[in-house]
Amino acid sequence: MKNRIQIILIFTAGILLLSSAASKESDKRHSDLELQLNEVASYIAVKDTINHKVSEVAVAWHMDHIYLMVNQIHKALKYSDERDYKTEPNTARDYVFTSNKMPRGKATAPEAVTPKENITKNTLQMHYNEALATVKKLPKLAEKKHFNHPILGTMNRDETITFLTIHTEHHLKIIRDILKKK
């Protein structure tokens, strides 16, 4: 009986440690996303820069796309039904999450997160303010709130924060490459 209790205690301690580590990782991703959004906002002065060797669209497009992604995905999470969440294996998501990278030029942005033409500083500032406020709300959502990505599948709250961090870094790299001397 004593051995059984010890095993249960060790198992419980292990679960608590893993849970604590996952929570710290989620907090770190949340913090990283805030820092990334601040970096995105720092490019407003060069928003109209284009480098066709890197991207067909200007820096402003990538900036606004990042903001729209954060804001639209938050809405999807917020209005999802936790009872419908099911974890499913997905090799594409595993690759993206393990490598912390998204391949360039392999996906097209859905209409809801495709910026309109003539992106103004006011539009960027408004979308940035909303995205920054949204990032603060993400960790407060229930863990089983979820978002269904057309390629990466269904992701819970923490996976979605990880995805947003990787996606934002993907577009930040494109912005940085656009701005490199030609």
N, C-alpha and C positions, 0 to 999 in steps of 0.2 A: 504494500500500500504506500509506504514511504517513497519508494522509487517512482511509483506512478505520479505522486504529487510533485516530486522533483522534476519529472519530465514535463508535466503540465506547466509548472512555473517557468522552466527554461523555454518552452515553446511560447508561452505568453510573453515573456521578456523579449524573445526574438521578434515576435509580431510587433510589439511596441517600438522596438528599435527601428525596424523597417518602416513602420508608419511615421515615426519621427523623421527619419532620413527622407522619406518621400515628401513630407510636409516642408522640410528645409529646402529641398530641391524645387518644390513649387514656389516657395517664397523667393528663391534666387531667380527663377525664371521670370517671375512677376517684376522683380527689381530690374533685371536685365532688359525687359521689354520697355520699362519706363525710360531707362538710359538710352535705349535705341530710339525711342520716339523723340527724345530731346536731340539726339544727333540728326535725325531726319529733319527736324525743325530748323536746325542750324544751316541747312542748305537753301533756305528761302531766297537768299540774295542771288543765287545762281540757278534759280528754278527753270529758266528758259534755255539752259545749256543743253545742246544735243551733240552726240558723237555717234554717227551712224555706224561706225565700226563696232560699237558696243550694243547700241539699242536704237530702234527706230523712233523712239519717243524721248521727250525731254525729261530732265530731272523732275520737274513738277508732276509728271504723270506717275512716276514711281513713288513720289512722296504721297500724293493723294491716294494712290492705290493702297499703300500701307495703311493709311488712316481709315479708308473705307473698309478694308479687311477687318481691322480691329473692331470697328463700330458695328458692322453687319454680323460678324461672327458672335459678338456679345449678344446681339438680339436673338440669334439662333439658339444660343445656349440658354438665355433667359426664358425663352418661351418653349423650350423642349420639355417633354414629360419624362421625369426621372424613371418612371415605371417602364418606359420603353427602351431604356438603355441596356444594350447587350454588348459585352466585349467580344470582339471577333479578331482572329488573326489577319494580318495584312502585311505582306512582304514589302510592299512599297513604303508603307509607314515605318516598318522596322528599319529599312534602309535609310530613310530620311532621318529618323530619330537617332540611329546609331552613328551615322556619319555627320550629323548636324548640318547637312547640306541638301539643297534642292538642285537638280540639274537645270541648267539654263535652256530656255527655248523649247521646253517639252510640254508646257501647258499654256492654255489661253485663259485669261481672267474671265469669270462669268460676268454678265452684264451688270449685276448689282454692285460689283466692285471695280467696274471699269470707269475710270474718270472721264468726265465730259471734256470736250475741247475748250480751249481758252481758260485754263485754270488760273485764277487770280490769287494774289497774295491773301486777300480776304477769305476766299474759299479755303485755302490751305490753312490759314490761322484758325478758322472755325472748325474744320475737320480735325486739326491737331488738338485743339482744346477739348473737343468731344472724345477723341481717342485717349487722351491723357486721363480724363475723368473715368472713362470706361475701364482702363487698365486697373484702376484702383477698385473697381467693382468686381472684377473677374474672380479674385480669390474668395469673395464673399458668397458666390453662388454655390449651390449644393454640388457635391463631388460628382454625382451622377447626371448632372445637367450635361447635355451632349450636343455635338455638332457633327453632321455627316458631310464629309468631304468626298467629292466625286471619285477621287483616285485613292486617297489614304483611308477611306472608310470612316466609321463612327469613332469619335474620340470624346472621352469624358472631359470635364473641366480642366484637369491638370494636363492631360495630353493636348488639349486645345491651346493652353498657354504655351506649352512647349512648341507646338506647331507655329503659333504666331511669332514666337521668338526666332525660330529658324527661318520662317518666311520673311520676316522683317530684315534679318541679316542678309538673306538672299538679295533683296532689293537694295539694301545699303551697299553691298558689294558692287552691284550694277551702277549705282550712283557714283561711288568712288571711282570706278573704272571710266565712267563718262567724263569725269572731271580730271582724269590724268592727262598730262600733256600729250597731244596727238602726235 
